[in-house]
Structures are given as C-alpha cells and as structure tokens.
Amino acid sequence: MGMNKLNSLLWEHIPFENFILYGVKIVHENMDEVLWDEVDELKAFRDEDYNISISCIRHINRLKSMKANKCNSDKKVVAGESVNAGKISINISSDYIVEFSPCYCNGYENKIDKTNYLISCYRIEGKSITKNPKMIKEWIINGNPSGLRFCDNQKFEYIVEGTVSGKYGDEEFPTKELMPEYEYQGRFMHAKYKDTAFDIHYLGDNYGPAWSTNLSISYREDYGRIPSEEERKIIRDYLSFFVGKRLIYIGESSYDENGNAIGFVMETPRNYGMDLKKTCLNAAKPPFSQEYRNLKQYFINFEKYIDAFAELYNKLDFETLFTLYWYAKEIAKPMDLPILSSALENLKRKWYEEVELNSETVLMDKKDFAKRIKPIKELVQTQFEGTKYTERMKRSVESMNRMSVSEQLTHFFETIDMVVGNIEKNALRARNFSAHGSLGGSNIDYQEQCMISQVYECIIVRVVLKLLKYDGNYVDYGTFGFPEKNINHPSGSENVENP
C-alpha cells in the first residue's frame, strides 16, 4: 500500500508521514458508527476551501463481510438530524499524542475492497507530552498584501526589548546594539507586545493558496515569553483591525530550542459559512493611511496602541465587536446595518458596565428619582383604579428614568469625546430602516446605501480609536475618495458638523 505524502495544503511540519497510521491505539468518544477495531488507515486532509476531513478506511473482503453480517449499509445524514460530536486520540509514541476534536461522522462509502468512514473535523492537535515549545509559528490566510508595510529583504537584529534595526526604502528603524545571531532575510515586521515581542512574515505562495495573502506570526521564548493562546487571539484581532482585513487562523507549528518540530495545530477556517476565496480576494479597509509619506507614523501607530487594545479587549468585549464587524462586511447591504448596530450597542453596553459604572443606564440617581415620582405613582393609582392597567402604568412611570438607546449612544459619544456628524446620525438611524424593512423597493439608491454602510463602519472604527486614545488621522471610507481626516472630524463630510 502506498504511503502518500501529507497534502501540501496542511502546511504544518508533522513529525511523521501523513496521518496514515498502522498498529497504533485509537481512543474515541461518541464515534460508535465507526468499527474502530477494523480500521486500517486514518488519513486527514484539507479540501480546496481548507475544511478538514478525515478518512477512516478498513480493507475488507466484501463477500466475507456480507456473510459475517458485518458490512455496514450506506448511511445518509438527514437534514435536521442531530449528530453527536466525537473525539479521537492517537498515541503516536510514548511522548507524542494527536487529538481530533470535535469530529462528526458523516456516513460511509462502501466499495468492493474497502469501507471508508467519512468524518469531518474542526481541529487537529499534535503535541509532545514532555517538551514545551520555545517557538510557535501561527499560519494565517486572508492577509492584506499592502496592509502591513513589510521590510523587503533587509537583515535585522532583535533585542529582548523588542526593537529592530533595518530599513524600508529611506526610512530607518531605531538602531540599538546589534545581535547578529538573530538574522533573517525576507519580508517581515517586528513589534513589541507588553514584556515580549513577535514577528510577522510574508509567506507569498510558498505556503498556502494563491488566492490568499499568506502570513505567519512567530513568537519566541527568548523575546521574553510566548504569549498565552488568549493573548495571541487578541494580537490577531488587533492586527486584523490595523490592516483592515480579518486575519484567519488555520493552525500553528511549535518547535523546541533546537528548531525541531514538537507539535502542530490544524483548524478549519472560521469564516461564518461565507465563501473563503471571495473573502480573501476582497479589498482591505485599513483605518490608517499607508502611503509612503506617512510611513514613519505608520510604524509608530502599529506598535503604540497594541497594549491599550489588549487592556480593553476583555473589559469591553472586543471579541464580540469584531466578530460582528467582520461578519457584517460579508453581508449584502443594507442588511449589514443591524449587525453593525449590534456590534456598537454591545460595545456601548459593556462600556456602561465597566467604565461608566451605570449598568442600568439611568438618567438620575435612583433614590432621588424614587422620591420625585412617588406623588406621580399615587396619582396613577387613583386615575387608573378599577382598570387592568394600573400596575403597568406604574412600571411605565418607573421606566422614565432609563435612557433610551439613542440617549445612551449620545452620552457614550460625548463621554469618549467623539463628535458625531449629521451624516453619521443618518447612518445610525438607517439601522432602524433596514431592520424593519423600510429600505427596499425599486426606488432604492444603491450608491447612497453603500456609503451609509461605510459611514457606519467608520463610526465603529472611530469609536475604537477614541477608546485607544488615538489622536491622529483616520481614513474616511464614508466619503468619496477616502480622504484622511483627523479623528475628531466625523465621517461622510469634509467639515466638522455640530452634533
């Protein structure tokens, strides 16, 4: 039987040939559809959309199996049928384990000489039990070819503080004491993060598909430490915001101090069910200018705000914010507006809970308000006595102290010192039109509709920049020509407008 090499789409340097395995113990949970004691091969691969599948093959003599009544009939998954998630664990050696989870059995293919169990899988992880990684390289698709200003083919030297010497055109990086043992020729960026640092490398088509800009993000213990998995997720979200495209994580490779591979992760891309190739080919919308004349400020911005972003990430639930933000960009306009609105309103709600400390969003002190409405409630009691609405009217009076959604947003914008222009206000109101079906029909202006969506995107970008205490220029995608504006100037208009 031939031993095929691991499919090149997998990228990861796995320390054994393919997932074609013989004579190893397979431990499984909730995968009873597969006759594991008769599985001869287990092979993992990606399809053209990078989804992970597993093929479990048992080689049989079909006639003997039919006589022994062991041959499975074809199984079809019925729409709406619940399929239990399973897990597969394989001990490759005394030191190395591979886990497949979650897995779903999608049915069988029966042929004369074999039965092939078809299993979908969302994550595969191989790891050494005894060794800890000294370097991790994450593999990324959907990068922006111009969103990160890589240094082209320059030697650079790292120091623990996270600085780098090198050149990009005529621009020089700050130079400190050189450490020539860390050298790399290629396209790269290097950034400090808290008490450590990381690198971003442009991979081209050498790794990954031609329809994507492929990147890797490297973390080394000798930069200070390797950030936790949660921190690395925060860094990816920050980079996505910075370059204007959602960087899609599809796995990683880990190495020991000698550069030997000791583990890997493969993941199915989390692309919200959208067309992955289309997502990767879509244009980016970075919040900052990337023109050469602004290059020095670009590198300053890149490193300046990452720690503040990480500080606010969990407090203000940036994960939900950007999940909705990137999803909305895949949705046909104007139905993206309710999703963008949900992103903004969730951020605002977290801000009231964590920053404003007014989670109930009341207008007045609750005790003071209770005193003031006492005679009104007594009047309601007398005026509505004998009807079934008395208690309901009392509750309506009590709710008078709560801010409306519009009042909450106005207070939120004012407190973070963000001027909101008239066109931005129109975009905020347009959310209601699209959510309730008022935008549509033959008279719709699609050009205006597109610009309204882009203004709303700019509102979210400006809010995030304001929360990060950014005071420079942003790119206004809500105005034709995409001009640069100071962060205090609203989107959609050349001049500052009064709120």
C-alpha positions in Angstrom: 0.0 0.0 0.0 1.5 3.4 -1.0 2.3 5.9 1.7 1.2 9.3 0.2 2.9 12.4 1.5 0.9 14.7 3.6 -1.2 17.0 1.4 0.7 20.3 0.9 -2.4 22.2 1.9 -1.7 21.2 5.5 1.4 23.4 5.8 2.4 22.0 9.2 5.7 20.1 9.6 4.3 17.0 11.2 7.0 14.6 12.5 5.6 11.5 10.8 4.5 10.7 7.3 0.8 11.7 6.8 -1.9 10.5 9.1 -1.8 7.0 7.5 -1.3 5.0 10.7 -0.9 1.4 11.4 -0.8 -0.5 14.6 -1.5 2.4 16.9 -4.1 2.6 19.7 -7.1 4.8 18.8 -9.2 6.1 21.6 -12.5 7.5 20.6 -15.5 9.2 22.2 -19.1 9.3 20.7 -17.9 7.8 17.4 -19.7 4.4 17.7 -20.7 4.5 14.0 -17.1 3.5 13.1 -15.9 0.0 13.7 -12.6 1.0 15.2 -11.3 -2.5 15.7 -11.3 -2.9 11.9 -9.9 0.5 10.8 -6.7 0.0 8.9 -5.9 3.6 7.9 -6.7 7.0 9.3 -5.9 9.9 7.0 -6.6 13.7 7.4 -6.6 16.2 4.6 -8.0 19.7 3.7 -10.3 20.4 0.7 -9.9 23.4 -1.5 -11.7 25.6 1.0 -9.4 24.4 3.8 -12.0 22.4 5.6 -10.6 19.4 7.4 -11.8 15.9 6.7 -10.8 12.5 8.0 -11.0 9.3 6.1 -11.0 6.1 8.1 -10.6 3.1 5.8 -10.9 -0.6 6.6 -9.8 -3.1 3.9 -12.2 -6.0 3.7 -13.2 -8.9 1.6 -16.8 -7.6 0.9 -18.2 -11.1 0.3 -16.8 -12.5 3.6 -18.1 -9.4 5.4 -21.5 -9.8 4.0 -21.6 -13.4 5.1 -20.4 -12.4 8.5 -23.1 -9.7 8.5 -20.5 -7.1 9.4 -20.7 -4.9 6.4 -22.4 -1.5 7.1 -25.1 -0.2 4.8 -24.7 3.2 3.3 -25.7 5.9 5.8 -27.2 9.2 4.8 -27.4 12.2 7.1 -30.9 13.6 7.2 -31.3 17.4 7.3 -32.0 18.5 10.8 -30.8 15.2 12.3 -28.7 15.7 15.4 -25.1 14.3 15.0 -23.1 13.8 18.2 -19.7 15.4 18.4 -16.8 12.9 18.9 -13.2 12.9 19.7 -10.3 10.8 18.5 -7.0 10.4 20.4 -4.0 8.6 19.0 -0.8 7.8 20.8 1.9 8.1 18.1 4.7 7.3 20.6 5.2 7.4 24.3 5.9 11.1 24.0 3.6 12.2 21.2 -0.2 12.3 21.0 -2.6 13.5 18.3 -6.2 14.6 19.1 -9.0 15.2 16.6 -11.9 17.2 18.1 -14.7 17.9 17.5 -15.4 15.2 15.0 -18.7 14.2 13.2 -19.3 11.0 11.3 -21.0 12.0 8.0 -21.6 8.5 6.7 -19.9 5.7 4.8 -18.7 4.8 1.3 -18.8 1.0 0.7 -16.8 -0.5 -2.1 -15.8 -4.0 -3.1 -12.5 -4.0 -1.2 -12.9 -1.3 1.5 -15.3 0.7 3.6 -14.4 4.4 4.0 -15.9 6.2 7.0 -16.2 9.9 6.2 -15.6 12.2 9.2 -15.5 16.0 9.4 -13.2 17.6 12.0 -12.7 21.1 13.1 -9.4 20.9 14.9 -6.4 18.5 15.0 -3.6 19.0 17.5 -0.4 17.0 17.8 1.8 17.7 20.8 4.8 16.3 22.7 3.8 15.3 26.2 7.2 16.1 27.8 8.5 19.1 25.8 7.4 22.7 26.0 7.7 24.9 22.8 10.4 27.5 22.6 8.9 29.0 19.4 5.4 29.0 17.9 4.6 29.9 14.3 0.9 30.6 13.6 -0.3 30.2 10.0 -2.6 32.9 8.6 -4.7 33.4 5.5 -6.6 36.5 4.3 -3.8 38.9 4.9 -3.6 42.2 3.3 -0.8 42.5 0.7 -0.4 46.2 1.4 -1.9 46.5 4.9 1.4 45.6 6.6 4.5 47.5 5.5 7.0 44.7 5.4 10.7 45.5 5.2 11.9 43.9 1.9 15.0 41.7 2.1 16.7 43.5 4.9 18.8 42.0 7.6 17.5 42.8 11.1 18.6 42.0 14.6 16.4 41.5 17.6 16.9 42.5 21.2 14.8 41.5 24.1 13.2 44.9 24.5 11.5 44.3 21.1 13.2 46.8 18.8 14.7 46.0 15.4 17.1 47.7 13.2 16.6 47.8 9.4 15.4 49.9 6.6 12.3 50.3 4.4 13.3 52.4 1.5 14.8 55.5 3.0 13.2 55.1 6.4 15.4 53.7 9.1 14.2 51.9 12.2 15.7 52.8 15.6 19.1 51.1 15.8 20.4 49.7 19.1 23.2 47.2 19.9 23.1 44.5 17.2 22.7 40.8 18.0 23.8 39.1 14.7 22.7 35.7 15.9 19.1 36.7 15.1 19.1 37.4 11.4 16.5 36.9 8.7 16.4 37.8 5.0 12.9 38.4 3.8 9.7 40.4 4.3 8.9 41.0 7.9 7.6 43.2 10.7 8.6 43.1 14.3 6.6 44.5 17.2 6.9 44.7 20.9 3.9 43.4 23.0 3.9 44.1 26.7 7.0 42.2 28.1 7.8 40.3 24.9 7.7 40.7 21.1 6.5 38.9 17.9 7.3 38.8 14.2 5.0 38.8 11.2 6.4 37.3 8.0 5.0 37.5 4.5 4.9 34.0 3.0 3.8 34.5 -0.6 2.6 31.4 -2.4 5.2 29.2 -0.9 2.8 28.3 1.9 -0.9 28.4 1.3 -3.2 29.2 -1.6 -2.5 31.6 -4.5 -5.9 33.3 -3.8 -4.8 34.5 -0.4 -2.1 36.6 1.1 -0.4 34.2 3.5 1.3 35.3 6.6 2.9 33.7 9.7 3.1 35.2 13.2 6.1 34.0 15.2 6.5 34.0 19.0 9.8 33.1 20.6 10.5 32.4 24.3 13.8 34.3 24.1 12.0 37.5 23.2 10.7 37.4 26.8 8.0 34.8 26.7 5.5 33.1 24.4 2.1 34.8 24.9 -0.9 32.6 26.0 -3.4 31.3 23.5 -5.8 34.0 24.6 -3.2 36.8 24.1 -2.3 35.5 20.7 -6.0 35.7 19.7 -6.0 39.4 20.9 -2.9 40.1 18.8 -4.6 38.6 15.7 -7.7 40.7 16.3 -5.5 43.8 16.7 -3.6 43.1 13.5 -6.9 42.5 11.7 -8.2 45.9 12.8 -4.9 47.5 11.9 -4.7 46.1 8.4 -8.4 46.3 7.6 -8.9 42.5 7.0 -9.7 39.7 9.4 -6.7 37.5 9.6 -8.0 33.9 9.5 -6.0 31.5 11.7 -5.8 28.0 10.3 -3.1 26.4 12.5 0.3 26.6 14.0 3.6 24.8 14.4 5.7 24.6 17.6 9.4 24.0 17.9 11.9 23.1 20.7 15.1 25.0 21.4 16.9 23.3 18.6 14.3 24.1 16.0 12.8 20.6 15.9 9.0 20.4 15.4 7.4 19.1 18.5 3.7 19.9 17.8 1.1 21.4 15.5 -2.5 22.6 15.3 -4.8 22.4 12.2 -8.1 24.3 12.3 -10.9 24.6 9.8 -11.2 28.3 8.9 -13.8 30.2 10.9 -15.4 32.1 8.1 -19.0 32.3 9.2 -20.1 30.0 6.3 -19.1 32.6 3.7 -17.1 31.9 0.6 -13.5 31.7 1.8 -11.9 32.5 -1.5 -14.1 35.6 -2.0 -13.3 36.8 1.5 -9.6 36.5 0.8 -9.9 38.4 -2.5 -11.9 41.2 -1.1 -10.2 44.6 -0.7 -8.9 45.7 2.7 -10.0 48.9 4.6 -7.2 49.9 7.0 -8.1 52.7 9.4 -4.7 54.5 8.8 -3.0 55.9 5.7 -0.4 53.5 4.3 1.2 56.0 1.9 4.9 56.1 1.9 4.9 59.7 3.1 3.3 58.6 6.4 5.5 55.5 6.8 7.3 56.7 10.0 3.9 57.4 11.7 2.6 54.1 10.4 5.2 52.1 12.3 4.7 54.2 15.4 1.0 53.6 15.3 1.4 49.9 14.7 3.3 49.4 18.0 1.9 52.2 20.1 -1.7 51.0 20.6 -1.4 47.2 20.9 -1.1 47.2 24.7 -4.1 49.5 25.1 -6.1 47.3 22.8 -5.2 44.2 24.9 -6.1 46.1 28.1 -9.6 46.9 26.8 -10.2 43.6 24.9 -12.0 41.6 27.6 -13.3 44.6 29.5 -15.2 45.9 26.5 -15.7 42.5 24.8 -13.8 43.4 21.6 -14.1 39.8 20.6 -17.9 40.2 20.0 -17.4 43.6 18.5 -15.0 42.4 15.8 -16.8 39.1 15.2 -19.9 41.1 14.3 -17.9 43.8 12.4 -16.2 41.3 10.1 -19.4 39.3 9.6 -21.3 42.4 8.6 -18.7 43.2 5.9 -19.7 39.9 4.2 -23.4 40.7 4.2 -25.3 42.3 1.4 -26.2 46.0 2.1 -28.2 47.3 3.8 -28.7 44.2 5.9 -25.3 44.8 7.3 -26.6 47.8 9.3 -28.4 45.8 12.0 -25.3 43.7 12.5 -23.0 46.7 12.8 -25.6 48.3 15.1 -25.5 45.2 17.3 -21.7 45.4 17.5 -21.8 49.1 18.5 -24.6 48.6 21.1 -22.9 45.6 22.7 -19.7 47.7 23.0 -21.7 50.6 24.5 -23.4 48.2 27.0 -20.0 46.8 28.1 -18.7 50.4 28.4 -21.6 51.3 30.8 -20.9 48.2 32.9 -17.1 48.5 33.1 -16.2 52.2 32.6 -19.3 54.4 33.2 -20.4 52.1 36.1 -24.0 52.9 35.2 -25.1 49.5 34.0 -28.8 50.3 34.4 -28.2 53.4 32.2 -30.4 55.7 34.4 -30.7 59.4 34.0 -30.9 60.4 37.7 -29.9 58.9 41.0 -32.3 56.1 41.7 -33.1 57.2 45.2 -33.7 60.8 44.2 -35.9 59.7 41.3 -37.9 57.4 43.5 -38.7 60.4 45.8 -39.7 62.6 42.9 -42.1 60.1 41.2 -43.8 59.0 44.4 -46.7 61.5 44.0 -47.0 60.6 40.3 -47.3 56.9 41.2 -50.0 57.8 43.7 -51.8 59.8 41.0 -51.6 56.8 38.7 -53.1 54.6 41.4 -56.2 56.8 41.7 -56.6 57.6 38.0 -56.4 54.0 36.8 -58.1 52.3 39.7 -60.6 49.8 38.5 -58.8 49.1 35.2 -56.4 46.3 34.5 -53.6 48.7 33.6 -52.7 50.2 37.0 -49.5 48.2 37.6 -48.5 48.5 34.0 -48.8 52.3 34.2 -46.7 52.3 37.4 -44.0 50.4 35.7 -44.1 52.9 32.8 -43.6 55.8 35.3 -40.6 54.0 36.9 -39.1 53.4 33.4 -39.0 57.1 32.8 -35.6 57.2 34.5 -34.0 54.9 31.9 -32.1 56.3 29.0 -33.4 55.4 25.5 -30.9 53.7 23.2 -30.4 57.0 21.4 -29.7 58.8 24.7 -27.2 56.1 25.7 -25.3 56.4 22.5 -25.3 60.2 22.7 -23.9 60.1 26.3 -21.4 57.4 25.2 -20.1 59.5 22.3 -19.9 62.7 24.4 -18.0 60.9 27.2 -15.3 59.5 24.9 -15.1 62.9 23.3 -16.3 61.9 19.8 -18.0 64.4 17.7 -20.9 62.8 15.7 -21.8 64.5 12.4 -25.2 64.7 10.7 -24.3 62.1 8.1 -23.2 59.7 10.9 -26.5 60.3 12.7 -28.4 59.5 9.5 -26.4 56.2 9.3 -27.3 55.4 12.9 -31.0 56.0 12.1 -30.7 53.9 8.9 -30.1 50.9 11.0 -33.8 51.1 12.1 -35.0 51.3 8.5 -33.1 48.2 7.3 -34.0 46.2 10.5 -37.7 46.9 10.0 -37.9 46.5 6.2 -38.2 50.2 5.3 -35.2 50.2 2.9 -36.0 48.4 -0.4 -38.1 48.5 -3.5 -37.3 49.9 -6.9 -36.5 53.4 -5.8 -33.6 52.5 -3.6 -30.3 54.4 -4.3 -27.7 51.7 -4.1 -24.8 54.2 -4.2 -26.2 56.0 -1.2 -26.9 52.7 0.6 -23.3 51.6 0.1 -22.0 54.9 1.5 -24.3 54.7 4.5 -22.9 51.3 5.4 -19.3 52.6 5.0 -20.1 55.6 7.3 -21.4 53.1 9.9 -18.2 51.1 9.6 -16.3 54.4 10.1 -18.3 55.1 13.3 -17.1 51.8 14.8 -13.5 52.5 13.7 -13.6 56.0 15.2 -15.1 54.6 18.5 -12.3 52.0 18.8 -9.6 54.6 18.0 -11.1 57.0 20.6 -11.2 54.3 23.2 -7.5 53.7 22.4 -6.8 57.4 23.0 -5.7 57.8 19.4 -5.4 61.5 18.3 -4.1 61.3 14.7 -5.8 60.9 11.3 -8.0 58.1 10.0 -9.2 57.1 6.5 -12.8 58.2 6.0 -14.3 55.4 3.8 -17.7 57.2 4.2 -16.6 60.0 1.8 -15.8 59.5 -1.9 -12.1 59.5 -2.5 -11.4 58.1 1.0 -9.7 61.3 2.4 -7.7 61.4 5.6 -9.4 63.2 8.5 -8.5 64.0 12.0 -10.1 61.6 14.4 -12.3 64.4 15.7 -13.8 65.0 12.3 -17.0 63.0 11.5 -17.2 60.6 8.6 -19.1 61.5 5.5 -18.4 65.2 5.4 -15.4 67.4 4.6 -16.2 69.7 7.5 -16.8 69.2 11.2 -20.5 69.3 11.9 -22.2 70.2 15.2 -23.7 67.2 17.0 
